[in-house]
């Protein structure tokens, strides 16, 4: 008898959890109705999504939310809301989701996909110092020397031009 109670309670917990996945959490902006597990994936267009986004903006307002499976996307279509978010609340929205595979592949040195933290700030400072117009002027003698060496090597061994 005890095993049946445990099984029923386990199945009930799984059922409650699965019903919760795909449903909109409290405090989120309104959006299209969701279904369990999928959220709004069943109404998400495969092509020309901007038309559907515009339709939803007319129906739900300039800020609305979509549930994409267990994830949530907040869509901003109101220019004033976007400006306020970028200008006044950028500290709370500046970060990106963790990209574990990209971090493993690049050793954490991928500035384009890095999260906003001290490592990203260091990468940005370094890139800025190397990629400014003033820095490119400093690199010009090195670039000219490398180009001259490449041309010299190609003239000496034209058949091995791909290995120079």
SETI-984065 format. One record per residue: x, y, z of N, C-alpha, C, O, CB in turn; residue in one letter. Coordinates in steps of 0.1 Angstrom, whole numbers, plus 2048, in hexadecimal, padded with zeros to 3 digits. Glycine has a CB too. Layout:
BEGIN
(pt (X, Y, Z), (X, Y, Z), (X, Y, Z), (X, Y, Z), (X, Y, Z), a) ...
***
This chain:
BEGIN
(pt (808, 7F4, 800), (800, 800, 800), (809, 80D, 800), (805, 816, 7F9), (7F7, 800, 80C), x) (pt (814, 80C, 808), (81D, 818, 809), (823, 81C, 7FC), (825, 828, 7F9), (827, 815, 813), x) (pt (826, 812, 7F3), (82C, 815, 7E7), (823, 81C, 7DD), (827, 824, 7D5), (831, 808, 7E0), x) (pt (816, 818, 7DE), (80C, 81F, 7D6), (80A, 82E, 7DA), (808, 836, 7D1), (7FE, 818, 7D7), x) (pt (80A, 830, 7E6), (809, 83E, 7EB), (815, 846, 7E6), (814, 852, 7E1), (808, 83F, 7FB), x) (pt (821, 840, 7E7), (82D, 847, 7E3), (82C, 84A, 7D4), (830, 854, 7CF), (83A, 83F, 7E6), x) (pt (828, 840, 7CC), (827, 841, 7BE), (81D, 84C, 7BA), (81F, 854, 7B1), (823, 834, 7B7), x) (pt (811, 84C, 7C0), (807, 856, 7BD), (80C, 864, 7C1), (80A, 86D, 7B9), (7FA, 853, 7C5), x) (pt (812, 865, 7CD), (818, 872, 7D0), (823, 877, 7C7), (823, 883, 7C3), (81E, 872, 7DF), x) (pt (82B, 86E, 7C2), (836, 871, 7B9), (830, 876, 7AC), (834, 880, 7A6), (83F, 865, 7B6), x) (pt (826, 86E, 7A7), (81F, 872, 79A), (818, 87F, 79B), (818, 887, 792), (815, 867, 796), x) (pt (812, 882, 7A7), (80B, 88F, 7A9), (815, 89A, 7A9), (813, 8A5, 7A3), (804, 88E, 7B7), x) (pt (821, 898, 7AF), (82B, 8A2, 7AF), (830, 8A5, 7A1), (832, 8B1, 79D), (837, 89E, 7B8), x) (pt (832, 89B, 799), (837, 89C, 78C), (82C, 8A3, 783), (82F, 8AC, 77B), (83A, 88E, 785), x) (pt (820, 8A0, 785), (815, 8A6, 77E), (814, 8B5, 782), (813, 8BE, 779), (807, 8A0, 782), x) (pt (815, 8B9, 78E), (815, 8C7, 792), (821, 8CE, 78C), (81F, 8DA, 788), (815, 8C8, 7A2), x) (pt (82C, 8C8, 78D), (838, 8CF, 787), (837, 8D1, 778), (839, 8DC, 773), (845, 8C6, 78A), x) (pt (832, 8C7, 771), (830, 8C8, 762), (825, 8D2, 75F), (827, 8D9, 754), (82D, 8BB, 75C), x) (pt (81B, 8D4, 767), (811, 8DE, 764), (817, 8EC, 766), (813, 8F5, 760), (805, 8DC, 76E), x) (pt (821, 8ED, 76F), (827, 8FA, 772), (830, 8FE, 767), (832, 90A, 764), (82E, 8F9, 780), x) (pt (838, 8F4, 761), (841, 8F7, 756), (838, 8FC, 74B), (82F, 8F5, 746), (849, 8EB, 752), x) (pt (83C, 908, 746), (834, 90E, 73B), (82A, 918, 73F), (824, 91F, 737), (82E, 903, 733), x) (pt (827, 918, 74C), (81D, 922, 751), (825, 92F, 754), (830, 92F, 759), (815, 91D, 75C), x) (pt (81E, 93A, 753), (824, 947, 756), (825, 94A, 765), (81B, 948, 76C), (81C, 953, 74F), x) (pt (831, 94E, 76A), (832, 951, 778), (82C, 95E, 77C), (829, 966, 773), (841, 951, 77B), x) (pt (829, 95F, 788), (823, 96C, 78D), (82D, 977, 78C), (839, 975, 78D), (81E, 96A, 79C), x) (pt (828, 983, 788), (831, 98E, 787), (836, 991, 779), (83C, 99B, 776), (83C, 98D, 790), x) (pt (833, 988, 770), (837, 989, 762), (82D, 991, 75A), (821, 991, 75E), (83A, 97C, 75B), x) (pt (831, 999, 750), (827, 9A0, 748), (81D, 996, 741), (820, 98A, 740), (82D, 9A8, 73D), x) (pt (811, 99A, 73D), (808, 991, 737), (80D, 98C, 72A), (817, 991, 724), (7FA, 998, 735), x) (pt (807, 982, 724), (80A, 97C, 718), (800, 972, 713), (7F6, 970, 71A), (818, 976, 718), x) (pt (803, 96B, 708), (7F9, 962, 703), (7F7, 956, 70D), (801, 953, 714), (7FE, 95C, 6F5), x) (pt (7EC, 950, 70C), (7EA, 944, 715), (7F4, 939, 713), (7F8, 937, 708), (7DB, 93F, 714), x) (pt (7F7, 933, 71E), (801, 928, 71D), (7FB, 91A, 71F), (7F0, 919, 724), (80C, 92A, 728), x) (pt (802, 910, 71B), (7FE, 902, 71E), (80A, 8FC, 726), (815, 900, 724), (7FA, 8FA, 711), x) (pt (807, 8F2, 72E), (811, 8EB, 736), (81C, 8E6, 72C), (81A, 8E1, 721), (80B, 8E0, 73E), x) (pt (828, 8E6, 731), (835, 8E1, 72B), (839, 8EB, 720), (845, 8EF, 71F), (833, 8D4, 726), x) (pt (831, 8EE, 716), (835, 8F6, 70B), (834, 905, 70D), (83B, 90C, 706), (82C, 8F2, 6FF), x) (pt (82C, 909, 716), (82A, 918, 718), (823, 91E, 70C), (818, 91A, 709), (838, 91F, 71A), x) (pt (82A, 927, 704), (825, 92D, 6F8), (82B, 927, 6EB), (829, 92D, 6E1), (827, 93C, 6F9), x) (pt (832, 91D, 6EC), (839, 917, 6E0), (82E, 912, 6D6), (831, 912, 6CA), (841, 90B, 6E4), x) (pt (822, 90F, 6DB), (818, 90A, 6D1), (813, 915, 6C9), (80D, 913, 6BE), (80D, 904, 6D9), x) (pt (814, 922, 6CD), (80F, 92D, 6C5), (81B, 936, 6BF), (818, 940, 6B8), (806, 936, 6CD), x) (pt (827, 932, 6C2), (833, 939, 6BD), (834, 936, 6AE), (835, 92B, 6AA), (83F, 935, 6C5), x) (pt (835, 941, 6A6), (835, 93F, 697), (843, 93A, 693), (84D, 93E, 698), (832, 94C, 690), x) (pt (843, 931, 689), (850, 92C, 683), (856, 937, 67A), (863, 937, 678), (84E, 91F, 67C), x) (pt (84E, 93F, 673), (853, 949, 66A), (84C, 956, 66D), (841, 956, 672), (851, 944, 65B), x) (pt (853, 961, 669), (84D, 96F, 66A), (848, 971, 678), (83C, 975, 67A), (842, 971, 660), x) (pt (850, 96E, 682), (84C, 970, 690), (849, 97E, 694), (841, 981, 69D), (857, 96B, 699), x) (pt (84E, 988, 68C), (84C, 996, 690), (83D, 99A, 68E), (838, 9A2, 695), (855, 99F, 687), x) (pt (836, 993, 685), (828, 996, 683), (820, 992, 68F), (818, 999, 694), (822, 98F, 676), x) (pt (824, 986, 695), (81D, 981, 6A0), (821, 989, 6AD), (818, 98C, 6B5), (821, 972, 6A3), x) (pt (82D, 98E, 6AE), (831, 996, 6B9), (82A, 9A3, 6B8), (825, 9A8, 6C3), (841, 999, 6B8), x) (pt (827, 9A9, 6AD), (820, 9B5, 6AB), (811, 9B3, 6AF), (80B, 9BB, 6B6), (820, 9BB, 69D), x) (pt (80C, 9A8, 6AB), (7FE, 9A5, 6AF), (7FD, 9A3, 6BE), (7F3, 9A9, 6C4), (7F9, 997, 6A8), x) (pt (806, 99C, 6C5), (806, 99B, 6D3), (808, 9A8, 6DA), (802, 9AA, 6E5), (811, 991, 6D8), x) (pt (810, 9B1, 6D4), (813, 9BE, 6DA), (806, 9C6, 6DB), (803, 9CD, 6E4), (81E, 9C6, 6D3), x) (pt (7FE, 9C5, 6D0), (7F1, 9CC, 6D0), (7E7, 9C6, 6DA), (7E0, 9CE, 6E0), (7EA, 9CB, 6C2), x) (pt (7E8, 9B9, 6DC), (7DF, 9B3, 6E5), (7E3, 9B4, 6F4), (7DB, 9B7, 6FD), (7DD, 9A4, 6E2), x) (pt (7F0, 9B2, 6F7), (7F5, 9B2, 705), (7FD, 9BE, 709), (800, 9BF, 715), (7FE, 9A6, 707), x) (pt (7FF, 9C7, 700), (806, 9D4, 704), (815, 9D3, 6FF), (819, 9C9, 6F9), (806, 9D6, 713), x) (pt (81C, 9DE, 702), (82A, 9DF, 6FE), (834, 9D6, 704), (83F, 9D4, 6FF), (82E, 9ED, 700), x) (pt (830, 9D0, 710), (839, 9C7, 717), (830, 9BA, 719), (826, 9BB, 720), (83F, 9CD, 724), x) (pt (834, 9AF, 714), (82D, 9A2, 717), (837, 997, 718), (843, 999, 715), (823, 99F, 70C), x) (pt (833, 98C, 71D), (83C, 981, 720), (837, 974, 718), (82C, 972, 716), (83D, 97D, 72F), x) (pt (841, 96C, 715), (83F, 960, 70E), (846, 955, 716), (851, 957, 71B), (844, 960, 6FF), x) (pt (83F, 94A, 717), (845, 93E, 71E), (849, 934, 713), (841, 930, 70B), (83B, 937, 728), x) (pt (856, 931, 712), (85C, 929, 708), (861, 91C, 70F), (86D, 91B, 712), (867, 92F, 6FF), x) (pt (858, 913, 711), (85B, 907, 71A), (85D, 90C, 728), (855, 913, 72D), (868, 900, 714), x) (pt (869, 908, 72E), (86B, 90D, 73C), (871, 91B, 73C), (872, 921, 747), (875, 903, 743), x) (pt (875, 921, 731), (87B, 92E, 730), (871, 939, 72E), (865, 936, 72A), (885, 92F, 725), x) (pt (874, 945, 732), (86C, 950, 730), (872, 95B, 728), (87E, 95E, 72A), (868, 956, 73E), x) (pt (86B, 961, 71F), (870, 96D, 717), (866, 978, 719), (85A, 977, 718), (871, 969, 708), x) (pt (86C, 984, 71D), (864, 990, 71E), (867, 998, 711), (872, 99B, 70E), (867, 998, 72B), x) (pt (85C, 99B, 70A), (85D, 9A2, 6FE), (859, 9B1, 700), (84F, 9B4, 706), (854, 99C, 6F3), x) (pt (862, 9BA, 6FB), (860, 9C8, 6FC), (85D, 9CE, 6EE), (866, 9CC, 6E5), (86C, 9D0, 703), x) (pt (852, 9D4, 6EC), (84F, 9DA, 6DF), (84C, 9E9, 6E0), (84A, 9F0, 6D6), (843, 9D3, 6D8), x) (pt (84C, 9EE, 6EC), (84A, 9FC, 6EF), (857, A03, 6F0), (85F, A00, 6F8), (841, 9FE, 6FC), x) (pt (85A, A0D, 6E7), (867, A14, 6E7), (86A, A1B, 6F4), (875, A1B, 6F9), (867, A1F, 6DC), x) (pt (860, A21, 6FB), (862, A27, 708), (866, A1D, 712), (86F, A20, 71A), (855, A2E, 70D), x) (pt (860, A11, 712), (864, A07, 71C), (872, A02, 719), (87A, 9FF, 722), (85A, 9FB, 71B), x) (pt (876, A00, 70C), (883, 9FC, 709), (88D, A06, 70D), (898, A03, 713), (885, 9FA, 6FA), x) (pt (88B, A13, 70B), (894, A1E, 70F), (895, A1E, 71E), (8A1, A1F, 723), (88F, A2C, 70A), x) (pt (88A, A1D, 726), (88B, A1D, 734), (894, A11, 739), (89C, A12, 742), (87D, A1D, 73B), x) (pt (891, A05, 733), (898, 9F9, 737), (8A7, 9FB, 734), (8B0, 9F7, 73D), (893, 9ED, 730), x) (pt (8AB, A00, 729), (8B9, A01, 725), (8C0, A0C, 72D), (8CB, A0B, 731), (8BA, A03, 716), x) (pt (8B9, A18, 72F), (8BF, A23, 735), (8BF, A22, 744), (8C9, A25, 74B), (8B8, A30, 731), x) (pt (8B4, A1F, 74A), (8B2, A20, 759), (8B4, A12, 760), (8B7, A12, 76C), (8A5, A26, 75C), x) (pt (8B1, A07, 759), (8B1, 9FA, 760), (8BB, 9F1, 75A), (8B9, 9E5, 75B), (8A4, 9F4, 760), x) (pt (8C5, 9F6, 753), (8CF, 9ED, 74C), (8D6, 9E4, 755), (8DA, 9D9, 751), (8D8, 9F5, 744), x) (pt (8D8, 9E8, 762), (8E0, 9E0, 76B), (8D9, 9D2, 76E), (8E0, 9C8, 770), (8E2, 9E7, 778), x) (pt (8CC, 9D2, 76D), (8C5, 9C6, 770), (8C2, 9BD, 764), (8BE, 9B2, 765), (8B7, 9C9, 777), x) (pt (8C5, 9C3, 758), (8C2, 9BB, 74C), (8CE, 9B9, 743), (8CD, 9B4, 738), (8B7, 9C2, 744), x) (pt (8DA, 9BD, 748), (8E6, 9BC, 740), (8EC, 9AE, 73E), (8F3, 9AC, 734), (8F0, 9C5, 746), x) (pt (8E9, 9A5, 746), (8EF, 998, 746), (8E9, 98F, 73B), (8DE, 991, 737), (8EF, 991, 753), x) (pt (8F1, 985, 737), (8ED, 97B, 72E), (8EB, 96E, 735), (8F1, 96C, 740), (8F7, 979, 722), x) (pt (8E4, 964, 72F), (8E4, 957, 736), (8F2, 950, 735), (8FA, 953, 72C), (8D9, 94E, 72F), x) (pt (8F4, 947, 73E), (901, 940, 73E), (902, 937, 731), (8F9, 930, 72E), (903, 937, 74A), x) (pt (90E, 938, 72B), (910, 930, 71F), (91C, 926, 722), (927, 929, 720), (914, 939, 712), x) (pt (918, 91B, 728), (922, 912, 72D), (92B, 90C, 723), (937, 90B, 724), (91B, 907, 735), x) (pt (925, 908, 717), (92D, 902, 70D), (936, 90D, 707), (942, 90A, 704), (923, 8FC, 702), x) (pt (931, 919, 704), (93A, 923, 6FF), (946, 926, 709), (951, 929, 704), (932, 930, 6FC), x) (pt (943, 926, 716), (94D, 928, 71F), (958, 91D, 71F), (964, 920, 720), (948, 929, 72D), x) (pt (953, 911, 71D), (95D, 905, 71C), (965, 906, 710), (971, 904, 710), (955, 8F8, 71D), x) (pt (95F, 90A, 704), (966, 90A, 6F8), (970, 915, 6F8), (97B, 914, 6F3), (95C, 90C, 6EC), x) (pt (96D, 921, 6FD), (975, 92D, 6FC), (97E, 92F, 709), (986, 938, 70A), (96D, 939, 6FA), x) (pt (97C, 926, 712), (983, 928, 71F), (97F, 934, 727), (987, 93A, 72E), (992, 929, 71C), x) (pt (972, 939, 724), (96D, 944, 72B), (972, 952, 725), (970, 95C, 72B), (971, 944, 73A), x) (pt (978, 951, 719), (97D, 95D, 713), (975, 962, 707), (97A, 968, 6FE), (98B, 95B, 70F), x) (pt (968, 95F, 707), (95F, 964, 6FC), (958, 970, 700), (94E, 96F, 708), (956, 958, 6F8), x) (pt (95C, 97C, 6FC), (956, 988, 700), (948, 989, 6FB), (93F, 98F, 702), (95F, 994, 6FC), x) (pt (945, 984, 6EF), (938, 986, 6E9), (92D, 97E, 6F1), (921, 982, 6F1), (938, 981, 6DB), x) (pt (930, 973, 6F7), (926, 96B, 6FE), (929, 96B, 70E), (921, 964, 715), (927, 95D, 6F9), x) (pt (932, 972, 712), (936, 972, 721), (92B, 979, 729), (924, 982, 724), (943, 979, 723), x) (pt (929, 974, 735), (920, 97B, 73E), (926, 988, 743), (932, 989, 743), (91C, 971, 74A), x) (pt (91E, 991, 748), (922, 99E, 74C), (928, 99C, 75A), (920, 99C, 764), (917, 9A9, 74C), x) (pt (935, 99B, 75B), (93C, 99A, 768), (94A, 9A0, 767), (94D, 9A6, 75D), (93C, 98B, 76D), x) (pt (952, 99E, 771), (960, 9A3, 770), (968, 99E, 765), (970, 9A5, 75F), (967, 9A1, 77E), x) (pt (966, 991, 761), (96D, 98B, 756), (96A, 992, 749), (972, 995, 741), (96A, 97C, 755), x) (pt (95D, 995, 747), (958, 99C, 73B), (95E, 9AA, 73A), (962, 9AE, 730), (949, 99C, 73A), x) (pt (95E, 9B1, 746), (963, 9BE, 746), (972, 9BE, 742), (977, 9C7, 73B), (961, 9C5, 754), x) (pt (97A, 9B4, 747), (988, 9B3, 744), (98A, 9B1, 735), (992, 9B7, 72F), (98F, 9A8, 74C), x) (pt (982, 9A7, 730), (983, 9A5, 721), (97F, 9B1, 719), (986, 9B4, 70F), (979, 999, 71D), x) (pt (975, 9B8, 71D), (971, 9C4, 716), (97C, 9CF, 716), (97F, 9D5, 70C), (964, 9CA, 71B), x) (pt (982, 9D1, 722), (98D, 9DB, 723), (998, 9D7, 71A), (99E, 9E0, 714), (991, 9DC, 732), x) (pt (99C, 9CB, 71A), (9A7, 9C6, 712), (9A4, 9C8, 703), (9AC, 9CD, 6FC), (9AA, 9B7, 715), x) (pt (998, 9C4, 6FF), (994, 9C5, 6F1), (994, 9D4, 6ED), (998, 9D8, 6E2), (987, 9BF, 6EE), x) (pt (98F, 9DC, 6F6), (98E, 9EB, 6F3), (99C, 9F0, 6F1), (99F, 9F9, 6E9), (986, 9F2, 6FE), x) (pt (9A5, 9EC, 6FA), (9B3, 9F1, 6F9), (9BA, 9ED, 6EC), (9C3, 9F4, 6E7), (9BB, 9ED, 705), x) (pt (9B7, 9E1, 6E7), (9BE, 9DC, 6DB), (9B7, 9E0, 6CE), (9BD, 9E1, 6C4), (9BE, 9CD, 6DC), x) (pt (9AA, 9E3, 6CF), (9A2, 9E5, 6C2), (99E, 9F4, 6C0), (997, 9F6, 6B6), (996, 9DD, 6C3), x) (pt (9A3, 9FD, 6C7), (9A0, A0B, 6C5), (9A8, A10, 6B9), (9B2, A0A, 6B5), (9A4, A14, 6D1), x) (pt (9A4, A1B, 6B2), (9AC, A21, 6A7), (9BB, A24, 6AB), (9C4, A22, 6A3), (9A5, A2D, 6A2), x) (pt (9BD, A29, 6B7), (9CA, A2C, 6BC), (9D3, A1F, 6BD), (9DE, A1F, 6B9), (9CA, A33, 6C9), x) (pt (9CD, A14, 6C1), (9D4, A08, 6C2), (9D7, A02, 6B5), (9E2, 9FC, 6B3), (9CC, 9FE, 6CB), x) (pt (9CE, A04, 6AB), (9D1, 9FE, 69E), (9DC, A06, 697), (9E4, A00, 68F), (9C4, A00, 695), x) (pt (9DE, A12, 69A), (9EA, A1A, 695), (9F7, A14, 69B), (A01, A13, 694), (9E9, A29, 699), x) (pt (9F6, A10, 6A8), (A02, A0A, 6AE), (A05, 9FC, 6A8), (A11, 9F7, 6A8), (A00, A08, 6BD), x) (pt (9FB, 9F5, 6A3), (9FD, 9E8, 69E), (A01, 9E8, 68F), (A06, 9DE, 68A), (9F0, 9E0, 69F), x) (pt (A01, 9F4, 689), (A04, 9F5, 67A), (A12, 9F0, 677), (A13, 9E8, 66D), (A02, A03, 676), x) (pt (A1C, 9F3, 67E), (A2A, 9EE, 67B), (A2A, 9DE, 67B), (A31, 9D8, 673), (A34, 9F4, 684), x) (pt (A24, 9D9, 685), (A23, 9CA, 686), (A1C, 9C4, 67A), (A21, 9BA, 675), (A1D, 9C6, 693), x) (pt (A11, 9CA, 677), (A09, 9C5, 66B), (A11, 9C6, 65E), (A11, 9BD, 656), (9FC, 9CD, 66A), x) (pt (A18, 9D1, 65C), (A20, 9D3, 650), (A2C, 9C8, 650), (A2F, 9C3, 646), (A26, 9E1, 650), x) (pt (A32, 9C6, 65B), (A3D, 9BC, 65C), (A38, 9AE, 659), (A3E, 9A7, 652), (A44, 9BD, 66A), x) (pt (A2C, 9AB, 65F), (A27, 99D, 65C), (A23, 99C, 64D), (A25, 991, 647), (A1A, 99B, 665), x) (pt (A1D, 9A7, 647), (A19, 9A6, 639), (A26, 9A4, 630), (A25, 99D, 627), (A11, 9B3, 635), x) (pt (A30, 9AC, 634), (A3D, 9AA, 62C), (A42, 99C, 62D), (A47, 997, 623), (A47, 9B5, 631), x) (pt (A42, 997, 639), (A47, 989, 63B), (A3F, 97F, 633), (A45, 976, 62D), (A47, 986, 64A), x) (pt (A32, 981, 633), (A29, 978, 62C), (A2C, 978, 61D), (A2E, 96E, 616), (A1B, 97B, 62E), x) (pt (A2E, 984, 617), (A31, 986, 609), (A3F, 980, 606), (A40, 979, 5FC), (A31, 994, 605), x) (pt (A48, 982, 60F), (A56, 97C, 60D), (A55, 96D, 60C), (A5B, 967, 604), (A5F, 981, 618), x) (pt (A4E, 967, 616), (A4C, 958, 617), (A45, 953, 60A), (A49, 948, 605), (A45, 954, 623), x) (pt (A3B, 95A, 605), (A34, 955, 5FA), (A3D, 956, 5ED), (A3C, 94D, 5E5), (A27, 95D, 5F7), x) (pt (A45, 960, 5EC), (A4E, 962, 5E1), (A59, 957, 5E1), (A5D, 952, 5D7), (A55, 96F, 5E1), x) (pt (A5D, 953, 5ED), (A68, 949, 5EE), (A62, 93B, 5EC), (A69, 932, 5E5), (A6E, 949, 5FC), x) (pt (A56, 938, 5F1), (A50, 92B, 5EF), (A41, 92C, 5EB), (A38, 92A, 5F3), (A51, 923, 5FC), x) (pt (A3E, 92F, 5DE), (A30, 931, 5DA), (A28, 925, 5DB), (A1C, 926, 5DD), (A30, 936, 5CC), x) (pt (A2E, 919, 5DA), (A26, 90C, 5DB), (A21, 90A, 5E9), (A18, 902, 5EB), (A2F, 901, 5D6), x) (pt (A28, 910, 5F3), (A24, 90E, 601), (A1C, 91A, 607), (A1D, 91D, 613), (A30, 90B, 60A), x) (pt (A15, 921, 5FE), (A0F, 92E, 602), (A04, 92D, 60D), (A02, 936, 614), (A09, 935, 5F6), x) (pt (9FE, 921, 60E), (9F4, 91F, 618), (9FA, 91C, 626), (9F3, 91D, 630), (9EB, 914, 614), x) (pt (A06, 919, 627), (A0C, 916, 634), (A14, 921, 63A), (A19, 920, 645), (A16, 90A, 632), x) (pt (A14, 92D, 633), (A1C, 938, 638), (A13, 940, 642), (A18, 94A, 647), (A20, 942, 62D), x) 
***
